[in-house]
Amino acid sequence: MTQFNLLRLILLTCLLFITPLSQASDEPVKRLQAFLQSSKSLTADFKQVLINEAGKPYQTSSGIFYLQRPGKFRWDYLKPFQQEIVSTSGKVWFYDTDLAQVTIKNLDESVGSTPALLLSGNVSLEDNFTMKDQGSDGDMQWIKLLPKNQESSFKYILIGLNKGQLSGMELSDNFGQLTRIYFSNLLLNPPIKPTVFEFKVPDGVDVFSN
């Protein structure tokens, strides 16, 4: 997975940390509001699919996702390659086991100014996005987020809810690629050991720090 795709994934993660919506007017947005307000922690299995500008999937990966508000998350990629993305205390660690390489970044440097602002919790979702109900696809209810900042690196973000729970996310960037993530076996507000969000650099790997 390229560093660019990893950063897009972090952007998706940051949406789970944003402040609750204010004065939501339609039912799907209200359900998203309720989910965000109730989600202090969660764990889930995930499948991530990258789709090129021709509309064809070219990379699929899967693993386990952990989140704890504020500011802690972990993506453990298990297939087809092992990778780890761990965030805590304003830092993000990218560990690629095949390359034996760890990259450490400040969270704001990794996700750009707008996602970092959202992550800080100082602004509402409505300040940065226009939200639209995208209707339902089976049991999935979709909300579309259009960035108000014209210089944003992405076109839109979709958040899918199934019975009020996070079930899928999609991000479309300005390069014609889509990142789709499907969640399953989601547990809301489980106890998560603090060590899950600790990262110890393995012996013998190259470390790059920004």
N, C-alpha and C positions, 0 to 999 in steps of 0.2 A: 504494500500500500504506500502511495506517495505521501510526502509530507503535506502536500496541498489537500489531499483527501482526509488526512488526519485532522487538519484544521477545520475543515467543513464539518467533520463529526463533532468536534468540540463546540462549534456554533450550535448544532442541534442540541447538545447537552445543555448549553447555557439557557436555552429556552425553558428548561425545567426549573431554573432558579429565579426567574423573573418575578417581580412583585405581582400580587393579585390584581386582576382586572377591576376597574372601577366602573360602576353603572353600566354593566353589561345589558344589552337591550334584547338580544335574541337567545333562544333556548340553547343552541350549541355553544355559544360563547359563555353562557352561564354555567354550562356543564364543565367547560374548560376551567372557568374560574373556580368552581367547586373542587375540581381535581387538584389544581395548584395550591389552593388553600389547605387541603388535607394532606398533601404529600410532603412529609418531613423526611422520609427515607423510602427507598424502594429497591427491590432487586428484580431482575428479569433475565430470561434468556433472550437473545436477539439474533436476527439474521439481517445482514446488511447487503444490499445489492447496488452496485454502481452501474449506471446506464449511460451509454454514450449519446452523442447528438443524433445518431441514426435511430435511436430508440431501442437499441439492443443491449441487454445486460452483458457486461464483459468481466465482472468480478463479483463473486459472492463469498461472503465470510460469515462466521457465526461465533458466538461466545456468550459470555455472561456480563451483565451490566449491574453496577452498584451505584446508588446515589444517596447522599445525605446532605440536606441543606443545613447551613449555607456553605457552598463552595467546595464540596467534596464529591468526587465521582471517580469511578474506575471502570474501564472497558477492558475485559480480558478476552482477546481473540484466541480461539482454540483451533479453528479450522479456516482455511487450509494451512495457514501459517500462524505461529504463536507470536503475539504482540501484546503489549500492555500499554495502556494510557492511564496514568494516575494523576489526580489533581487534589491538592490540599495546600492550605496556607499560601494561596496566591501563586503557586508553582504548578507546572505540568511536566511530568516525566513521560517521555516516549521511549519505550524499550522494544527494540526489534531483535528477537533472539537469533534469527538467521544471520543478521549482519553483525551480531555481538556489539550493538551500538546503543547508547542512551543519549537522548537529547533533552536538555532541561531548558524550559522557557518560563518567563513570567506569563501569567494567565492573560493579562491584557495584551501582551505582545503576540500571543498565540491566536487570539480571536478577533482582534481589531477593536476599535474604539466603541462602536455601537454595542456589540455583544458584551464587552467588558462593562459598559454602562448599565446594561440590563442585569448583568450578574451582580452588580453592586447593590441592587435593590433600591436604588434611589429614585427610579422613575417607574411609571406604569407601562404596561404593554401598549396601551393606547397612545402613548406619546411617540412611539417609534414605529407602529404598524397600523395599517388599515385592516380591520378584520372582517371577513365575510364568511357567511355560512355557505358551504359547498355541497350541502345535502348529504344523503346517505348512500352507501354502497353496501347492501346487505345489512349486517348489524353494525357496520362502521359508520360513524358520523364524523364528517370532515370540516375543519375550520381552516380557512386560508388567511395567511398573514402576508400582507404586501408592505415592504419597507417604505417608509416615508422619505428616507434619505436617498436622494437620487444617485449618490456615489456609492451606494451599497454594492457589495460584490456578489449579491444573489438577487434573483428576480422575485421569488416567493418561497414561503415555507407552508407546508400543510401539516396539521396535527390531527391524527385520527383517534377517536374515542370509541370504545366498545363498552356499552353499559356504564358510561361515565369513567372508564379507566383508560389510561394510555395504551394504545394498541399499535400505532404506527406513526411514522414521521417521514416527510419528504422535503428535500431541499433542491431547488433548481438554481444553478449558478448562471453567471453571465457568459459562460463558455459552452453552454448547450448540454451540460451534463446534469444528471439527476442522482441524488443519493437517497435511497429508500431504506428505511429500517423498520422491521416488523418485530414486535415484542410478544413474548408468550410466557406463561407461568409467572406472571407478575405478582409480587407480594408487596402490599402497601404498608408502610411504616413497620417493617420488621426490625428487630434489634440487629445492628451490624457492629461487629467488633472493630474498635479503632484501628487495629493492625491492618485491616483491609485497605485503608487509605494511606498506609505507610509504604514508602518505596525505598528499598536498600539496593544500591548499585551493585550488581554481581561482580565478582572478581574477574579480571581479565577482559573487561569490555572497554571499548572506547567511549569517552564521555565528552559531549559537546554542550556548552552552556552559553546562553545568550543573556 
